[in-house]
Amino acid sequence: MARKNGGDPNFKYGWYAGYREQIERIVTYGFSSSEMRSMMIRLMESDELSAFQTKLGIRRDTCEYDLAI
């Protein structure tokens, strides 16, 4: 797709604060789950490429959107 659009993929990075199982479910089934009705989606732009440790000691894995549950 980047090649088709002139070589600029225009990637954006973000964080998903969730457990590994939650991230795997989203990667497999997408964000169309009925569970989404009780969640707030917060979009945040980030240039970071790797996961980091939060104050609570929870590792956050990369994903396109940041979900606040």
PDB file as gemmi writes it, atoms N, CA and C in Angstrom:
CRYST1    1.000    1.000    1.000  90.00  90.00  90.00 P 1                      
ATOM      1  N   MET A   1       0.822  -1.175   0.000  1.00  0.00           N  
ATOM      2  CA  MET A   1       0.000   0.000   0.000  1.00  0.00           C  
ATOM      3  C   MET A   1       0.876   1.252   0.000  1.00  0.00           C  
ATOM      4  N   ALA A   2       1.971   1.233   0.760  1.00  0.00           N  
ATOM      5  CA  ALA A   2       2.858   2.394   0.785  1.00  0.00           C  
ATOM      6  C   ALA A   2       3.453   2.641  -0.595  1.00  0.00           C  
ATOM      7  N   ARG A   3       3.834   1.572  -1.263  1.00  0.00           N  
ATOM      8  CA  ARG A   3       4.389   1.704  -2.603  1.00  0.00           C  
ATOM      9  C   ARG A   3       3.354   2.293  -3.552  1.00  0.00           C  
ATOM     10  N   LYS A   4       2.128   1.854  -3.442  1.00  0.00           N  
ATOM     11  CA  LYS A   4       1.045   2.338  -4.298  1.00  0.00           C  
ATOM     12  C   LYS A   4       0.787   3.829  -4.076  1.00  0.00           C  
ATOM     13  N   ASN A   5       0.989   4.315  -2.844  1.00  0.00           N  
ATOM     14  CA  ASN A   5       0.715   5.709  -2.505  1.00  0.00           C  
ATOM     15  C   ASN A   5       1.966   6.582  -2.483  1.00  0.00           C  
ATOM     16  N   GLY A   6       2.967   6.218  -3.224  1.00  0.00           N  
ATOM     17  CA  GLY A   6       4.154   7.054  -3.335  1.00  0.00           C  
ATOM     18  C   GLY A   6       5.227   6.790  -2.292  1.00  0.00           C  
ATOM     19  N   GLY A   7       5.147   5.689  -1.555  1.00  0.00           N  
ATOM     20  CA  GLY A   7       6.196   5.318  -0.620  1.00  0.00           C  
ATOM     21  C   GLY A   7       6.058   5.852   0.790  1.00  0.00           C  
ATOM     22  N   ASP A   8       5.039   6.646   1.098  1.00  0.00           N  
ATOM     23  CA  ASP A   8       4.859   7.179   2.450  1.00  0.00           C  
ATOM     24  C   ASP A   8       3.705   6.463   3.129  1.00  0.00           C  
ATOM     25  N   PRO A   9       3.990   5.496   4.027  1.00  0.00           N  
ATOM     26  CA  PRO A   9       2.908   4.744   4.658  1.00  0.00           C  
ATOM     27  C   PRO A   9       2.129   5.552   5.688  1.00  0.00           C  
ATOM     28  N   ASN A  10       2.681   6.681   6.179  1.00  0.00           N  
ATOM     29  CA  ASN A  10       2.004   7.557   7.134  1.00  0.00           C  
ATOM     30  C   ASN A  10       1.520   6.784   8.361  1.00  0.00           C  
ATOM     31  N   PHE A  11       2.410   6.004   8.969  1.00  0.00           N  
ATOM     32  CA  PHE A  11       2.066   5.215  10.153  1.00  0.00           C  
ATOM     33  C   PHE A  11       1.832   6.116  11.350  1.00  0.00           C  
ATOM     34  N   LYS A  12       0.891   5.735  12.175  1.00  0.00           N  
ATOM     35  CA  LYS A  12       0.648   6.372  13.470  1.00  0.00           C  
ATOM     36  C   LYS A  12       0.727   5.277  14.521  1.00  0.00           C  
ATOM     37  N   TYR A  13       1.299   5.579  15.647  1.00  0.00           N  
ATOM     38  CA  TYR A  13       1.436   4.603  16.717  1.00  0.00           C  
ATOM     39  C   TYR A  13       0.606   5.036  17.910  1.00  0.00           C  
ATOM     40  N   GLY A  14       0.128   4.071  18.665  1.00  0.00           N  
ATOM     41  CA  GLY A  14      -0.659   4.359  19.859  1.00  0.00           C  
ATOM     42  C   GLY A  14      -0.503   3.222  20.847  1.00  0.00           C  
ATOM     43  N   TRP A  15      -1.275   3.272  21.911  1.00  0.00           N  
ATOM     44  CA  TRP A  15      -1.170   2.270  22.963  1.00  0.00           C  
ATOM     45  C   TRP A  15      -2.530   1.715  23.302  1.00  0.00           C  
ATOM     46  N   TYR A  16      -2.571   0.446  23.626  1.00  0.00           N  
ATOM     47  CA  TYR A  16      -3.792  -0.183  24.133  1.00  0.00           C  
ATOM     48  C   TYR A  16      -3.486  -0.690  25.534  1.00  0.00           C  
ATOM     49  N   ALA A  17      -4.176  -0.169  26.518  1.00  0.00           N  
ATOM     50  CA  ALA A  17      -3.956  -0.593  27.904  1.00  0.00           C  
ATOM     51  C   ALA A  17      -4.851  -1.781  28.191  1.00  0.00           C  
ATOM     52  N   GLY A  18      -4.330  -2.965  28.006  1.00  0.00           N  
ATOM     53  CA  GLY A  18      -5.126  -4.161  28.226  1.00  0.00           C  
ATOM     54  C   GLY A  18      -4.244  -5.363  28.445  1.00  0.00           C  
ATOM     55  N   TYR A  19      -4.878  -6.443  28.803  1.00  0.00           N  
ATOM     56  CA  TYR A  19      -4.158  -7.691  28.996  1.00  0.00           C  
ATOM     57  C   TYR A  19      -3.891  -8.348  27.647  1.00  0.00           C  
ATOM     58  N   ARG A  20      -2.923  -9.232  27.618  1.00  0.00           N  
ATOM     59  CA  ARG A  20      -2.535  -9.903  26.374  1.00  0.00           C  
ATOM     60  C   ARG A  20      -3.729 -10.569  25.694  1.00  0.00           C  
ATOM     61  N   GLU A  21      -4.589 -11.224  26.472  1.00  0.00           N  
ATOM     62  CA  GLU A  21      -5.756 -11.909  25.909  1.00  0.00           C  
ATOM     63  C   GLU A  21      -6.707 -10.919  25.228  1.00  0.00           C  
ATOM     64  N   GLN A  22      -6.870  -9.734  25.822  1.00  0.00           N  
ATOM     65  CA  GLN A  22      -7.731  -8.713  25.224  1.00  0.00           C  
ATOM     66  C   GLN A  22      -7.168  -8.242  23.890  1.00  0.00           C  
ATOM     67  N   ILE A  23      -5.864  -8.024  23.848  1.00  0.00           N  
ATOM     68  CA  ILE A  23      -5.224  -7.571  22.614  1.00  0.00           C  
ATOM     69  C   ILE A  23      -5.335  -8.642  21.538  1.00  0.00           C  
ATOM     70  N   GLU A  24      -5.116  -9.915  21.908  1.00  0.00           N  
ATOM     71  CA  GLU A  24      -5.234 -11.006  20.939  1.00  0.00           C  
ATOM     72  C   GLU A  24      -6.652 -11.086  20.380  1.00  0.00           C  
ATOM     73  N   ARG A  25      -7.660 -10.882  21.232  1.00  0.00           N  
ATOM     74  CA  ARG A  25      -9.057 -10.922  20.780  1.00  0.00           C  
ATOM     75  C   ARG A  25      -9.344  -9.783  19.795  1.00  0.00           C  
ATOM     76  N   ILE A  26      -8.811  -8.593  20.076  1.00  0.00           N  
ATOM     77  CA  ILE A  26      -9.022  -7.458  19.179  1.00  0.00           C  
ATOM     78  C   ILE A  26      -8.326  -7.691  17.846  1.00  0.00           C  
ATOM     79  N   VAL A  27      -7.099  -8.228  17.889  1.00  0.00           N  
ATOM     80  CA  VAL A  27      -6.379  -8.511  16.642  1.00  0.00           C  
ATOM     81  C   VAL A  27      -7.125  -9.555  15.821  1.00  0.00           C  
ATOM     82  N   THR A  28      -7.707 -10.546  16.483  1.00  0.00           N  
ATOM     83  CA  THR A  28      -8.427 -11.609  15.791  1.00  0.00           C  
ATOM     84  C   THR A  28      -9.785 -11.165  15.275  1.00  0.00           C  
ATOM     85  N   TYR A  29     -10.569 -10.497  16.121  1.00  0.00           N  
ATOM     86  CA  TYR A  29     -11.959 -10.180  15.781  1.00  0.00           C  
ATOM     87  C   TYR A  29     -12.223  -8.700  15.503  1.00  0.00           C  
ATOM     88  N   GLY A  30     -11.265  -7.830  15.794  1.00  0.00           N  
ATOM     89  CA  GLY A  30     -11.464  -6.397  15.577  1.00  0.00           C  
ATOM     90  C   GLY A  30     -12.177  -5.731  16.743  1.00  0.00           C  
ATOM     91  N   PHE A  31     -12.548  -4.476  16.545  1.00  0.00           N  
ATOM     92  CA  PHE A  31     -13.190  -3.679  17.588  1.00  0.00           C  
ATOM     93  C   PHE A  31     -14.707  -3.729  17.500  1.00  0.00           C  
ATOM     94  N   SER A  32     -15.292  -4.685  16.803  1.00  0.00           N  
ATOM     95  CA  SER A  32     -16.743  -4.724  16.610  1.00  0.00           C  
ATOM     96  C   SER A  32     -17.460  -5.564  17.658  1.00  0.00           C  
ATOM     97  N   SER A  33     -16.779  -5.915  18.730  1.00  0.00           N  
ATOM     98  CA  SER A  33     -17.373  -6.743  19.776  1.00  0.00           C  
ATOM     99  C   SER A  33     -18.464  -5.994  20.534  1.00  0.00           C  
ATOM    100  N   SER A  34     -19.451  -6.718  21.045  1.00  0.00           N  
ATOM    101  CA  SER A  34     -20.522  -6.099  21.824  1.00  0.00           C  
ATOM    102  C   SER A  34     -20.003  -5.531  23.138  1.00  0.00           C  
ATOM    103  N   GLU A  35     -18.812  -5.959  23.565  1.00  0.00           N  
ATOM    104  CA  GLU A  35     -18.217  -5.425  24.789  1.00  0.00           C  
ATOM    105  C   GLU A  35     -17.881  -3.945  24.657  1.00  0.00           C  
ATOM    106  N   MET A  36     -17.736  -3.463  23.453  1.00  0.00           N  
ATOM    107  CA  MET A  36     -17.343  -2.081  23.227  1.00  0.00           C  
ATOM    108  C   MET A  36     -18.391  -1.085  23.708  1.00  0.00           C  
ATOM    109  N   ARG A  37     -19.601  -1.509  23.940  1.00  0.00           N  
ATOM    110  CA  ARG A  37     -20.654  -0.590  24.377  1.00  0.00           C  
ATOM    111  C   ARG A  37     -20.339   0.049  25.719  1.00  0.00           C  
ATOM    112  N   SER A  38     -19.567  -0.632  26.551  1.00  0.00           N  
ATOM    113  CA  SER A  38     -19.271  -0.109  27.880  1.00  0.00           C  
ATOM    114  C   SER A  38     -17.875   0.509  27.975  1.00  0.00           C  
ATOM    115  N   MET A  39     -17.224   0.745  26.851  1.00  0.00           N  
ATOM    116  CA  MET A  39     -15.875   1.295  26.863  1.00  0.00           C  
ATOM    117  C   MET A  39     -15.850   2.698  26.281  1.00  0.00           C  
ATOM    118  N   MET A  40     -14.870   3.466  26.722  1.00  0.00           N  
ATOM    119  CA  MET A  40     -14.623   4.773  26.141  1.00  0.00           C  
ATOM    120  C   MET A  40     -13.368   4.655  25.280  1.00  0.00           C  
ATOM    121  N   ILE A  41     -13.412   5.143  24.071  1.00  0.00           N  
ATOM    122  CA  ILE A  41     -12.239   5.094  23.200  1.00  0.00           C  
ATOM    123  C   ILE A  41     -11.587   6.465  23.203  1.00  0.00           C  
ATOM    124  N   ARG A  42     -10.306   6.490  23.541  1.00  0.00           N  
ATOM    125  CA  ARG A  42      -9.547   7.735  23.558  1.00  0.00           C  
ATOM    126  C   ARG A  42      -8.438   7.595  22.521  1.00  0.00           C  
ATOM    127  N   LEU A  43      -8.427   8.434  21.514  1.00  0.00           N  
ATOM    128  CA  LEU A  43      -7.409   8.383  20.476  1.00  0.00           C  
ATOM    129  C   LEU A  43      -6.238   9.256  20.893  1.00  0.00           C  
ATOM    130  N   MET A  44      -5.048   8.686  20.831  1.00  0.00           N  
ATOM    131  CA  MET A  44      -3.850   9.420  21.206  1.00  0.00           C  
ATOM    132  C   MET A  44      -2.772   9.156  20.171  1.00  0.00           C  
ATOM    133  N   GLU A  45      -2.130  10.190  19.702  1.00  0.00           N  
ATOM    134  CA  GLU A  45      -1.045  10.031  18.753  1.00  0.00           C  
ATOM    135  C   GLU A  45       0.268   9.902  19.518  1.00  0.00           C  
ATOM    136  N   SER A  46       1.127   9.018  19.053  1.00  0.00           N  
ATOM    137  CA  SER A  46       2.399   8.786  19.728  1.00  0.00           C  
ATOM    138  C   SER A  46       3.457   8.411  18.704  1.00  0.00           C  
ATOM    139  N   ASP A  47       4.684   8.867  18.932  1.00  0.00           N  
ATOM    140  CA  ASP A  47       5.797   8.501  18.059  1.00  0.00           C  
ATOM    141  C   ASP A  47       6.614   7.349  18.634  1.00  0.00           C  
ATOM    142  N   GLU A  48       6.230   6.850  19.797  1.00  0.00           N  
ATOM    143  CA  GLU A  48       6.960   5.759  20.433  1.00  0.00           C  
ATOM    144  C   GLU A  48       6.723   4.454  19.674  1.00  0.00           C  
ATOM    145  N   LEU A  49       7.765   3.655  19.547  1.00  0.00           N  
ATOM    146  CA  LEU A  49       7.671   2.396  18.813  1.00  0.00           C  
ATOM    147  C   LEU A  49       7.625   1.175  19.722  1.00  0.00           C  
ATOM    148  N   SER A  50       7.894   1.338  21.008  1.00  0.00           N  
ATOM    149  CA  SER A  50       7.963   0.174  21.885  1.00  0.00           C  
ATOM    150  C   SER A  50       7.033   0.319  23.079  1.00  0.00           C  
ATOM    151  N   ALA A  51       6.813  -0.793  23.762  1.00  0.00           N  
ATOM    152  CA  ALA A  51       5.963  -0.794  24.953  1.00  0.00           C  
ATOM    153  C   ALA A  51       6.715  -0.146  26.110  1.00  0.00           C  
ATOM    154  N   PHE A  52       5.979   0.281  27.119  1.00  0.00           N  
ATOM    155  CA  PHE A  52       6.609   0.873  28.290  1.00  0.00           C  
ATOM    156  C   PHE A  52       5.903   0.407  29.555  1.00  0.00           C  
ATOM    157  N   GLN A  53       6.514   0.666  30.689  1.00  0.00           N  
ATOM    158  CA  GLN A  53       5.975   0.262  31.986  1.00  0.00           C  
ATOM    159  C   GLN A  53       5.192   1.434  32.584  1.00  0.00           C  
ATOM    160  N   THR A  54       3.947   1.206  32.988  1.00  0.00           N  
ATOM    161  CA  THR A  54       3.138   2.258  33.599  1.00  0.00           C  
ATOM    162  C   THR A  54       3.418   2.335  35.094  1.00  0.00           C  
ATOM    163  N   LYS A  55       2.832   3.330  35.762  1.00  0.00           N  
ATOM    164  CA  LYS A  55       3.001   3.486  37.205  1.00  0.00           C  
ATOM    165  C   LYS A  55       2.476   2.275  37.961  1.00  0.00           C  
ATOM    166  N   LEU A  56       1.477   1.587  37.405  1.00  0.00           N  
ATOM    167  CA  LEU A  56       0.898   0.419  38.054  1.00  0.00           C  
ATOM    168  C   LEU A  56       1.694  -0.850  37.784  1.00  0.00           C  
ATOM    169  N   GLY A  57       2.751  -0.743  36.966  1.00  0.00           N  
ATOM    170  CA  GLY A  57       3.555  -1.909  36.653  1.00  0.00           C  
ATOM    171  C   GLY A  57       2.979  -2.750  35.530  1.00  0.00           C  
ATOM    172  N   ILE A  58       2.017  -2.217  34.801  1.00  0.00           N  
ATOM    173  CA  ILE A  58       1.376  -2.951  33.708  1.00  0.00           C  
ATOM    174  C   ILE A  58       2.090  -2.598  32.410  1.00  0.00           C  
ATOM    175  N   ARG A  59       2.500  -3.619  31.678  1.00  0.00           N  
ATOM    176  CA  ARG A  59       3.102  -3.353  30.368  1.00  0.00           C  
ATOM    177  C   ARG A  59       2.003  -3.084  29.368  1.00  0.00           C  
ATOM    178  N   ARG A  60       2.241  -2.139  28.502  1.00  0.00           N  
ATOM    179  CA  ARG A  60       1.254  -1.785  27.492  1.00  0.00           C  
ATOM    180  C   ARG A  60       1.812  -2.180  26.132  1.00  0.00           C  
ATOM    181  N   ASP A  61       1.007  -2.854  25.336  1.00  0.00           N  
ATOM    182  CA  ASP A  61       1.429  -3.297  24.014  1.00  0.00           C  
ATOM    183  C   ASP A  61       0.875  -2.353  22.962  1.00  0.00           C  
ATOM    184  N   THR A  62       1.589  -2.238  21.852  1.00  0.00           N  
ATOM    185  CA  THR A  62       1.182  -1.300  20.821  1.00  0.00           C  
ATOM    186  C   THR A  62      -0.081  -1.747  20.115  1.00  0.00           C  
ATOM    187  N   CYS A  63      -0.858  -0.797  19.732  1.00  0.00           N  
ATOM    188  CA  CYS A  63      -2.092  -1.011  18.996  1.00  0.00           C  
ATOM    189  C   CYS A  63      -2.429   0.327  18.355  1.00  0.00           C  
ATOM    190  N   GLU A  64      -3.371   0.348  17.443  1.00  0.00           N  
ATOM    191  CA  GLU A  64      -3.672   1.588  16.743  1.00  0.00           C  
ATOM    192  C   GLU A  64      -4.412   2.592  17.609  1.00  0.00           C  
ATOM    193  N   TYR A  65      -5.213   2.150  18.559  1.00  0.00           N  
ATOM    194  CA  TYR A  65      -6.012   3.043  19.393  1.00  0.00           C  
ATOM    195  C   TYR A  65      -5.745   2.786  20.862  1.00  0.00           C  
ATOM    196  N   ASP A  66      -5.931   3.794  21.674  1.00  0.00           N  
ATOM    197  CA  ASP A  66      -5.805   3.656  23.121  1.00  0.00           C  
ATOM    198  C   ASP A  66      -7.209   3.584  23.697  1.00  0.00           C  
ATOM    199  N   LEU A  67      -7.545   2.497  24.364  1.00  0.00           N  
ATOM    200  CA  LEU A  67      -8.878   2.324  24.943  1.00  0.00           C  
ATOM    201  C   LEU A  67      -8.804   2.528  26.440  1.00  0.00           C  
ATOM    202  N   ALA A  68      -9.660   3.364  26.962  1.00  0.00           N  
ATOM    203  CA  ALA A  68      -9.755   3.552  28.412  1.00  0.00           C  
ATOM    204  C   ALA A  68     -10.972   2.783  28.891  1.00  0.00           C  
ATOM    205  N   ILE A  69     -10.752   1.770  29.700  1.00  0.00           N  
ATOM    206  CA  ILE A  69     -11.856   0.926  30.165  1.00  0.00           C  
ATOM    207  C   ILE A  69     -12.321   1.418  31.519  1.00  0.00           C  
TER     208      ILE A  69                                                      
END                                                                             
